[in-house]
């Protein structure tokens, strides 16, 4: 009897383990079924890492960016649009984070009961974006072969209307020498979401916020620029000899001497806290993707190093999308709408299946601080840059000319926003090794925002 009882217990244990295994297998299948079904090894829906099943990807106006025809993936008829939207759509195995990868299950219409077969027979689902394909094409043209990135979004809603990264290539005619030709260095990276750049003087926005929030008299103080700021252990060189300046004038004229002095007076702790509060070192969740984190580390900085960090040099690194969002927060009274570029998923007959509209917000600063920064960025345009780049737009902006090494030209930056209620858009432009922020990135921003103006105001 004891032997039979022992055998019965062993049998019960085996059955229990088997049942637990079945439950675990079923749960795993339920949770990860879409991942298994849409694996690139599934030759029913992929061919050579290209998704050849499912529905379309459309821009905000219904323009088809990519679709499947006769078992092959096809793209927009306009070759510039194809290049301009390459990084948004992605290429499996090469460009990570694209819509074709992130929304593959939704595109093919996978569900737990019927898998992929019924859905693909019906044509799959459509993914609609907030991006404007024609605006992206204009941004691609504005970059004119230069490497860099452009992003524009509605700071009142969070909708990205432009997201372009260069260099790019035509997905219907991929260059044979892409992996050897240095002209295509960086072609596999969506630089707007994943790029990390030295910010140069655009970081003076961060230092200005820190000063406004921690120095009660900063708006009434005067400063002296002799062409350099002499710290106890080194010197920060200015771009000019500005003489006597107010805080506003120092921001308008991008005086390195004043902002290096401010960073030293504020100290590493306050500067670090402000950089974190303004999202410089954080990652933003943009639909299903996370932007690259920036870096502000002055833990071992000398006094001169801290001064350099306050003007966007030293070891400072930022992400373009995060900087655009910071500009949007200033425009929006201190609270940012987090950007998103996928509006939703729709069935072939237009019924919404999945709403991807972004609703997340984040408070970056008080409304009082935002008001001061808005005035600083507005007077930088009216009193220093001039209105010619952005006529009628009531633009607020800050440029940056970011030093990246003795042998290379600086990166060219501009961030900004329109303060018009009927044109609520913020932007970030980076041109790699473009030199002057005003002349290079400013010219790109001017072209892109003029195109958007025509679209919105027509």
Secondary structure, 3 states (H helix, E strand, C coil): CHHHHHHHHHHHHHHHHHHHHHHHHHHHHHHHHHHHHCCCCCCCCEECCEECCCCCEECCCCCEEEEEECCEEEECCCHHHHHHCHHHHCECCCECCCHHHHCHHHHHCCECCCECHHHHHCCCCEEEECCCHHHHHHHHHHHCCCCEEEEEEECCCCEEEEEEEECCCCCCCCCCCCCCCHHHCCCCCCHHHHCCECCHHHHHHHHHHHHHHHCCCCCCCEEEECCEEEECCEEEECCCCCEEEEHHHHHHCCCHHHHHHHHHHHHHHHHHHHHHHCCCCCCCEECCEECCCCECCCCCCCHHHHHHHHCCCCCCEECHHHHHHHHHHHHCCCEEECCECEEEEECCCCCEEEECCCCCEEECCCHHHHHHHHHHHHHHHHHHHCCHHHCCCCEEEEEEEECCCCCCCCEEEEEEEECCCCCCEEEEEEECCCCCHHHHHHHHHHHHHHHHHHHHHC
